[in-house]
């Protein structure tokens, strides 16, 4: 039986540059679910804004977003499609 997947966008704000390596490790761990990634360094405010498009089972998306949100100086919010 095929597992149902959902499409989602995870919006990430990185306020602590030191957390970038840990964030990249998490994203690499979930790499097979990532459709695309866009990163914008906002130098004037000293933050990085990243959006990740994913297609994965609901529990995988929740686990990834939770791991990202627990990193120090990093926040994440997820928006799901109706599909």
Backbone as a ProteinNet text record, in pm:
[ID]
protein_1_A
[PRIMARY]
XXXXXXXXXXXXXXXXXXXXXXXXXXXXXXXXXXXXXXXXXXXXXXXXXXXXXXXXXXXXXXXXXXXXXXXXXXXXXXXXXXX
[TERTIARY]
82.7	0	87.5	51.9	128.3	92.1	194.7	172.9	128.9	23.7	-27.1	70.2	100.6	190.4	114.7	174.8	118.8	227.2	183.6	275.3	269.9	387.5	393.9	512.4	505.7	616.8	654.8	782.6	833.1	910.4	861.5	929.6	1022.1	1147.9	1249.9	1319.7	1335.1	1413.3	1531.6	1651.5	1773.2	1830.1	1824.8	1875.9	2016.1	2053.2	2187.5	2264.2	2361.8	2442.4	2507.6	2535	2600.3	2512.9	2383.7	2291.3	2279	2346.1	2333.8	2379.2	2488.9	2536.9	2435.9	2381.2	2281.6	2156.5	2115.1	1999.8	2025.4	2142.2	2174.9	2179	2221.1	2219.6	2077.3	1986.2	1845.4	1789.3	1815.8	1763.7	1821.8	1947	2009.2	1942.1	1910.6	1844.4	1709.7	1639.1	1507.9	1514.6	1633.6	1656.2	1570.8	1536.8	1459	1316	1271	1135.7	1132.8	1249.1	1256	1246.2	1146.9	1126	1218.9	1229.1	1311.8	1338.6	1438.9	1481.5	1523.7	1482.4	1523.2	1572.6	1689.8	1745	1775.1	1740.4	1764.6	1838.1	1962.4	2032	1983.9	1930.6	1884.2	1988.6	2092.2	2208.9	2175.7	2082.6	2047.9	1995.1	1928.1	1872.4	1954.3	2053.4	2139.6	2070.2	1972.9	1902.6	1906	1876.4	1859.4	1717.3	1653.5	1515.8	1521.4	1467.3	1472.7	1332.5	1298.1	1172.4	1202.3	1140.1	1160.8	1026.9	1020.6	900.5	921.6	824.1	836.5	712.4	731.9	623.7	653.9	580.5	612.1	488.4	492.5	383.8	376	255.4	230.9	327.4	348.9	434.7	579.9	625.6	762.8	777.8	680.6	685.4	683.8	598.4	590.8	721.1	780.1	906.8	1018.4	1027.2	1131	1112.9	991.2	963.7	992.6	957	984.1	1131.9	1209.8	1355.2	1415.3	1368.6	1420.3	1384.9	1261.8	1216.5	1283.8	1340.6	1410.8	1556.2	1605.4	1742.3	1748.1	1855.6	1869.7	1880.4	1797.8	1802	1737.2	1657.8	1590.7	1442.1	1357.4	1214.1	1160.3	1053.8	996.3	844.7	778.3	633	603.4	498.9	465.5	326.3	313.8	184.8	162.6	44.3	12.5	-84.6	-68.9	-167.6	-287.8	-395.6	-514.4	-504	-397.1	-381.9	-332.7
-118.5	0	125.4	220.1	343	438.9	500.8	597	730.3	788.5	917.7	1028	1114	1225.7	1357.1	1460.3	1594.8	1688.9	1794.9	1899.1	2009.7	2057.6	2162.9	2254.6	2373.1	2467.3	2494.7	2478.1	2507.8	2639.2	2740.6	2869.8	2871.3	2904.5	2899.4	3034.7	3081.6	3202.6	3160.6	3190.1	3157.6	3287.8	3301.1	3420.6	3400	3274.1	3242.2	3168	3234.9	3177.1	3044.8	3031.1	2910.5	2785.8	2804	2690.8	2641.3	2708.1	2673.9	2530.7	2486.2	2349.6	2246.4	2267.6	2174	2173.2	2290.5	2298	2220.7	2239	2168.3	2017.2	1971.5	1827.1	1773.7	1849.2	1806.8	1803	1906.3	1910.6	1797.2	1765.7	1653.8	1521.6	1506.9	1385.4	1362.6	1470.2	1462.3	1495.1	1492.6	1534.3	1466	1339.5	1268.5	1320.8	1396.6	1453.6	1598.2	1660.8	1802.5	1820	1899.2	1929.5	2043.4	2144.4	2260.3	2343.5	2429.4	2510.4	2647.7	2752.2	2887.3	2955.7	3012.7	3083.3	3227.8	3317.3	3459.6	3514.3	3557.5	3622.5	3767.7	3802.9	3940.3	4007.3	4057.3	4109.6	4228.6	4313.6	4432	4395.3	4281.1	4236.4	4123.6	4072.1	3965.7	3831.1	3804.4	3675.8	3612.4	3484.1	3412.9	3360	3376.4	3331.6	3217.6	3103.3	2984.7	2928.9	2889.9	2818.5	2685.9	2581.4	2445.5	2389.8	2345.6	2278.8	2128.6	2059.8	1916	1840.2	1714.1	1621.1	1495.8	1477.4	1369.9	1333.6	1219.3	1186.9	1292.5	1312.6	1414	1399.7	1277.6	1259.1	1296	1274.6	1311	1463.2	1532	1678.6	1735.7	1682.2	1729.1	1704.3	1587	1554.9	1648.7	1673.5	1761.7	1903.6	1955	2090	2102.4	1998.7	1999.3	2001.8	1920.6	1919.1	2055.6	2116.1	2247.3	2350.9	2350.4	2448.3	2436.9	2320.4	2301.8	2349.7	2385.3	2436.4	2576	2604.5	2734.6	2845.8	2948.5	3062.1	3037.5	2931.2	2897	2880.2	2937.1	2914.6	2863.3	2782.5	2722.1	2716.2	2741.7	2728.4	2654.8	2571.2	2488.2	2522.2	2534.4	2553	2433	2369.7	2249.8	2281.7	2209.2	2218.2	2132.2	2149.5	2067.1	1930	1905.3	1777.2	1666.9
0	0	0	-85	-96.7	17.1	78.6	186	126.5	184.5	137.5	178.5	82.4	112.4	98.9	155.7	146.7	96.8	33.6	-9.8	94.4	131.7	233.1	205	264.3	262.2	406.5	436.1	569.8	559.9	631.8	637.7	758	735	840.7	851.7	975.1	1003	1089.9	1042.5	1118.1	1173.1	1306.1	1371.8	1428.7	1451.8	1503.6	1395.3	1339.2	1231.9	1274.7	1403.5	1455.6	1439.4	1419.6	1404.6	1260.1	1167	1025.1	996	1055.6	1031.1	1079	1198	1251.7	1163.6	1115.5	1026.4	897.9	839.4	716	735.6	852.7	881.9	884.2	944.7	948.3	806.2	728.3	591.6	506.9	528.2	455.7	494	621.1	671.3	601	569.1	505.3	355.4	299.1	161.6	57.2	78.1	-24.5	-36.6	62.5	59.7	9.7	0.6	-34.9	-186.3	-228.1	-369.8	-412	-326.7	-357.5	-234.2	-246.4	-132.9	-184.6	-111.8	-146.3	-19.8	-26.9	88.1	54.2	145.6	125.9	247.6	230	341.6	352.6	467	489.6	578.5	514.9	586.3	675.8	631.9	710.6	849.5	859.6	987.7	1050.4	978	1031.4	1044.2	955.4	958.1	819.4	814.7	689	684.6	570.2	549.6	448.8	486.8	401.4	386.8	264.8	248.3	180.3	233.1	185.8	138.3	13.8	-38.3	-23.9	35.9	59.1	12.6	-18.9	-50.6	30.3	140.1	234.8	315.5	382.7	475.5	586.5	637.4	741.8	860.4	907.5	1024.7	996.5	874.4	836.9	835.6	777	772.6	914	998.9	1138.4	1212.4	1191.9	1258.8	1213.6	1084	1031.4	1084.9	1077.1	1125.2	1275.1	1350.2	1494.1	1524.9	1453.1	1473.8	1441.8	1333	1294.5	1400.4	1447.2	1545.6	1681	1711.4	1838.8	1833.9	1716.2	1707	1767.5	1837.3	1902.4	1797.8	1812.5	1722.6	1587.7	1577.8	1451.9	1480	1394.1	1407.4	1274.4	1282.5	1162.2	1174.5	1064.3	1053.9	924.6	927.1	812.2	762.3	630.7	564.3	472.3	485.2	408.8	296.2	184.2	77	114.9	43.9	67.9	4	-69.8	-140.1	-50
[MASK]
+++++++++++++++++++++++++++++++++++++++++++++++++++++++++++++++++++++++++++++++++++

